[in-house]
Amino acid sequence: MSAHKFNPAKLAKLNHPDRYHRENPEAIWKTLNLTDPRVIVDIGAGTGFFAIPFSRHMPEGVVYACDIADEMLEWLEKNLPAELQGRVIPVKMEERSVPLAAEMADLVFMVNLHHELEDAAAILVETWRLLKPGGKVAIVDWKDEATESGPPVEIRVSESRIRQQLSDAGFGAVRTHRVLPCHHFLEARKPPKQPDTEGKD
Ligand SMILES: C[S@@+](CC[C@H](N)C(=O)[O-])C[C@H]1O[C@@H](n2cnc3c(N)ncnc32)[C@H](O)[C@@H]1O
């Protein structure tokens, strides 16, 4: 495993209350302004710090909480509130692939993952595959500058690089939301299917 991976032994850090100010799940949810999402895929879900509150906004929907680390998935399984059983589904994924069907997701999101990825391009190909046409991808990760906490600055990824990666993967309508003090927050869209006009005048 790469030296840049989050150490699962420190998973309690992911539930630290400071995060509600710094990476507020409600602010992120509100900013994304989704219309009745039914399926969300969280890549690098950790302890579900985002999957759980997002799921509470989707009583009819499902959040797939995907991670490569068994420790995270086991913790989530054990600590998932009873009312969210079946609404947050832990999924073991590999470094570059997610074992879920194509075109199922309204949103694929990743928080504090980008700087840990061995192959960001491959994860964005997976993201494209998972998204319904018109679906959104959101990437939130540490700004590449000194912040009150976070990973070493040398391994962080710049906003322009993430933008370029999103464009290279085919995503359109790339936007930056400047709502978080220590994090980039980018959103982009898989283009909707063009109406079939063949045979019509
Ligand atoms: C810093 S933690 C962030 C967890 C969660 N997103 C959060 O913000 O609370 C990064 C997580 O990504 C997972 N991870 C690292 N590389 C991954 C990959 N290629 N695919 C899926 N998960 C990955 C790690 O196991 C870890 O749980």
The ligand as an SDF file (V2000), in Angstrom:
LIG
                    3D

 27 29  0  0  0  0  0  0  0  0999 V2000
   -8.5230   10.4710    4.5860 C   0  0  0  0  0  0  0  0  0  0  0  0
   -9.6760    9.1810    4.5210 S   0  0  0  0  0  0  0  0  0  0  0  0
  -11.1880   10.0800    4.1570 C   0  0  0  0  0  0  0  0  0  0  0  0
  -12.4310    9.3260    4.4990 C   0  0  0  0  0  0  0  0  0  0  0  0
  -13.7440   10.0700    4.2450 C   0  0  0  0  0  0  0  0  0  0  0  0
  -13.9070   10.4260    2.8600 N   0  0  0  0  0  0  0  0  0  0  0  0
  -13.7900   11.3140    5.0720 C   0  0  0  0  0  0  0  0  0  0  0  0
  -13.4930   12.3920    4.5740 O   0  0  0  0  0  0  0  0  0  0  0  0
  -14.1450   11.1900    6.2510 O   0  0  0  0  0  0  0  0  0  0  0  0
   -9.3380    8.4260    2.9410 C   0  0  0  0  0  0  0  0  0  0  0  0
  -10.0760    7.1160    2.7620 C   0  0  0  0  0  0  0  0  0  0  0  0
   -9.9110    6.7010    1.4040 O   0  0  0  0  0  0  0  0  0  0  0  0
   -9.6130    5.3250    1.3820 C   0  0  0  0  0  0  0  0  0  0  0  0
   -8.9240    5.0810    0.1040 N   0  0  0  0  0  0  0  0  0  0  0  0
   -7.6600    5.3460   -0.2650 C   0  0  0  0  0  0  0  0  0  0  0  0
   -7.4700    5.0430   -1.5490 N   0  0  0  0  0  0  0  0  0  0  0  0
   -8.6450    4.5880   -2.0290 C   0  0  0  0  0  0  0  0  0  0  0  0
   -9.0880    4.1380   -3.3040 C   0  0  0  0  0  0  0  0  0  0  0  0
   -8.2960    4.0800   -4.3510 N   0  0  0  0  0  0  0  0  0  0  0  0
  -10.3730    3.7760   -3.4170 N   0  0  0  0  0  0  0  0  0  0  0  0
  -11.2130    3.8060   -2.3540 C   0  0  0  0  0  0  0  0  0  0  0  0
  -10.8530    4.2080   -1.1260 N   0  0  0  0  0  0  0  0  0  0  0  0
   -9.5750    4.6020   -0.9700 C   0  0  0  0  0  0  0  0  0  0  0  0
   -8.8120    5.0730    2.6310 C   0  0  0  0  0  0  0  0  0  0  0  0
   -8.8770    3.7130    3.0290 O   0  0  0  0  0  0  0  0  0  0  0  0
   -9.5510    5.9940    3.6240 C   0  0  0  0  0  0  0  0  0  0  0  0
  -10.6270    5.3510    4.2400 O   0  0  0  0  0  0  0  0  0  0  0  0
  1  2  1  0
  2  3  1  0
  2 10  1  0
  3  4  1  0
  4  5  1  0
  5  6  1  0
  5  7  1  0
  7  8  2  0
  7  9  1  0
 10 11  1  0
 11 12  1  0
 11 26  1  0
 12 13  1  0
 13 14  1  0
 13 24  1  0
 14 15  1  0
 14 23  1  0
 15 16  2  0
 16 17  1  0
 17 18  1  0
 17 23  2  0
 18 19  1  0
 18 20  2  0
 20 21  1  0
 21 22  2  0
 22 23  1  0
 24 25  1  0
 24 26  1  0
 26 27  1  0
M  CHG  2   2   1   9  -1
M  END
$$$$
